[in-house]
């Protein structure tokens, strides 16, 4: 299942890329998370680096960067996460637009378990993710357009 949400933000592609991937600033805007940090000795995101994210509801996911191409794309794949997810990956894409705007796009790909219930569970999870992604991107836009 794939869910995609995007928003236009009045800020440069490079600024938005780095602001979105800065774990020292993540909790300033990410209304979904209560904890977020890079694991091990990593000081910045890069391919092969793992991150820890804990939602405000207590759900935990450890993910690994599988793509990191500033200022265009950052993508992660779940290493460990909620039992309902068999697999999960998420991408941030940044595309410059006219007028000083940048399109910021979230893409989530996931499979739920058990497989025999996917027909029922995945549309429900997709609905939840879409609403969550819309709120998170709105919060990111508001924050990114107001900070230095």
VENTAJO-V442874 format. One record per run of one state. SS is the DSSP state (@ for helix, = for strand, . for the rest). FROM is the first residue (numbers start at 1). TO is the last residue. If there is no record, write none. Layout:
SS:FROM:TO
SS:FROM:TO
This chain:
.:1:1
=:2:9
.:10:12
@:13:20
.:21:25
@:26:29
.:30:32
=:33:38
.:39:49
=:50:55
.:56:59
=:60:69
.:70:72
=:73:80
.:81:84
=:85:96
.:97:97
@:98:100
.:101:101
=:102:112
.:113:114
@:115:144
.:145:148
